[in-house]
Amino acid sequence: MSARENIREPREGIREPRENIRELVLQRLREDSSFVLAAHENPDGDALGSLVAMQGLLTALGKDSAMFIAPEDLPLPYEYQGLFDLAGLIQAPPADVAQRTVIFLDCGNIDRNSATVLREGREVINIDHHHDNTRFGTIDHVLPQASCTAEIVWELMVAMGVSPSPAVARALYVALITDTGRFMYENTGPRAHEMAGALIGAGVDVQRVYRKLYEEMPEAKVRLLALALARMRRYDDGELTIAALTAEDFRSLDAEDSYSEGIIDHLRALRGTKVAVLVRELTAPGRAGQAKVSLRAVDDEVDVSAIAREQGGGGHRRAAGFSTALDVEELTAFLRRAIAAQLHPEPAPA
């Protein structure tokens, strides 16, 4: 049976207890000789950190391994440049992918990776922490309780007795702090802090990482933030706080798409907000009329991943997103209905 058939019809091993699934992953890491690693499109800190860390683990084990990132996902956003060792990166799937074990990292849905040929790996290992992961692998090591996918990779390194190099430790730390919102999000547990301590002990320069990620902003990013805040709108007593940016906004400010990162955190911080939303019109060729919608909930009263799934997206309970062709008015109406359905459900008829 091919890997693609396994994706459609998971084998029995996937239904084993969680600790047995981890042993299956460890067995493949020990026994398989060649790998290719991939993450979701537009990789964020967790995707990149997990990718680099898994590459470091496999290199330490003496394996033939390559990291794949599609050409359209490069160059990386400015804040990530210089933080990840991408030596040996490939931008086209290897010709022998059918003989390799493919590891998808931080990828809740296999359709979020553009290289469909990677589905043809001899084994497809799915390592992720998204609770709505579609379990597309031949082995699914999905731990929604983990703070980030990098935490799962780090645990595998610990289990195999492999210590991270300084470069791998830095990659893991970037993944950890970006996916936990600098340890402020609800996914921050005791193990996340233990991991942080271990990585700092392995040589992470915390001040350098924070400065690179959060303080060395281009002027255009600050101006984009100001524009988004000026356009902010609130609905239903502030329960929905939303702002929208157009493709022309990015062009006029000479701003890159990634400069919108972090804006939603300002919207989420407003008193009374239950759900913050940032709508960003896509600027890439062929994406005219499409927008990326990011959603953040302030607590568990609203599950934004459920709202995102209604539009073909997904994510976490408090952080999710989707793409849409709806205009801002239609989108706002949909969001207001979806949020109200969770916050103010109508009583069932007697």
Rosetta blueprint (number, residue, H / E / L):
1 M L
2 S L
3 A H
4 R H
5 E H
6 N H
7 I H
8 R H
9 E L
10 P L
11 R L
12 E H
13 G H
14 I H
15 R H
16 E L
17 P L
18 R H
19 E H
20 N H
21 I H
22 R H
23 E H
24 L H
25 V H
26 L H
27 Q H
28 R H
29 L H
30 R H
31 E H
32 D L
33 S L
34 S E
35 F E
36 V E
37 L E
38 A E
39 A E
40 H L
41 E L
42 N L
43 P L
44 D L
45 G H
46 D H
47 A H
48 L H
49 G H
50 S H
51 L H
52 V H
53 A H
54 M H
55 Q H
56 G H
57 L H
58 L H
59 T H
60 A H
61 L L
62 G L
63 K L
64 D E
65 S E
66 A E
67 M E
68 F E
69 I L
70 A L
71 P H
72 E H
73 D H
74 L L
75 P L
76 L L
77 P L
78 Y H
79 E H
80 Y H
81 Q L
82 G L
83 L L
84 F L
85 D L
86 L L
87 A L
88 G L
89 L L
90 I E
91 Q L
92 A L
93 P L
94 P L
95 A L
96 D L
97 V H
98 A H
99 Q H
100 R L
101 T E
102 V E
103 I E
104 F E
105 L E
106 D L
107 C L
108 G L
109 N L
110 I H
111 D H
112 R H
113 N L
114 S L
115 A L
116 T H
117 V H
118 L H
119 R H
120 E H
121 G L
122 R L
123 E E
124 V E
125 I E
126 N E
127 I E
128 D E
129 H L
130 H L
131 H L
132 D L
133 N L
134 T L
135 R L
136 F L
137 G L
138 T L
139 I E
140 D E
141 H E
142 V E
143 L L
144 P L
145 Q L
146 A L
147 S L
148 C L
149 T H
150 A H
151 E H
152 I H
153 V H
154 W H
155 E H
156 L H
157 M H
158 V H
159 A H
160 M L
161 G L
162 V L
163 S L
164 P L
165 S L
166 P H
167 A H
168 V H
169 A H
170 R H
171 A H
172 L H
173 Y H
174 V H
175 A H
176 L H
177 I H
178 T H
179 D H
180 T L
181 G L
182 R L
183 F L
184 M L
185 Y L
186 E L
187 N L
188 T L
189 G L
190 P H
191 R H
192 A H
193 H H
194 E H
195 M H
196 A H
197 G H
198 A H
199 L H
200 I H
201 G H
202 A L
203 G L
204 V L
205 D L
206 V H
207 Q H
208 R H
209 V H
210 Y H
211 R H
212 K H
213 L H
214 Y H
215 E L
216 E L
217 M L
218 P L
219 E H
220 A H
221 K H
222 V H
223 R H
224 L H
225 L H
226 A H
227 L H
228 A H
229 L H
230 A H
231 R L
232 M L
233 R E
234 R E
235 Y E
236 D L
237 D L
238 G L
239 E L
240 L E
241 T E
242 I E
243 A E
244 A E
245 L E
246 T L
247 A H
248 E H
249 D H
250 F H
251 R H
252 S H
253 L H
254 D L
255 A L
256 E L
257 D H
258 S H
259 Y H
260 S H
261 E L
262 G L
263 I H
264 I H
265 D H
266 H H
267 L H
268 R H
269 A L
270 L L
271 R L
272 G L
273 T L
274 K L
275 V E
276 A E
277 V E
278 L E
279 V E
280 R E
281 E E
282 L L
283 T L
284 A L
285 P L
286 G L
287 R L
288 A L
289 G L
290 Q L
291 A E
292 K E
293 V E
294 S E
295 L E
296 R E
297 A E
298 V L
299 D L
300 D L
301 E L
302 V L
303 D L
304 V H
305 S H
306 A H
307 I H
308 A H
309 R H
310 E H
311 Q L
312 G L
313 G L
314 G E
315 G E
316 H L
317 R L
318 R L
319 A E
320 A E
321 G E
322 F E
323 S E
324 T E
325 A L
326 L L
327 D L
328 V H
329 E H
330 E H
331 L H
332 T H
333 A H
334 F H
335 L H
336 R H
337 R H
338 A H
339 I H
340 A H
341 A H
342 Q H
343 L H
344 H L
345 P L
346 E L
347 P L
348 A L
349 P L
350 A L
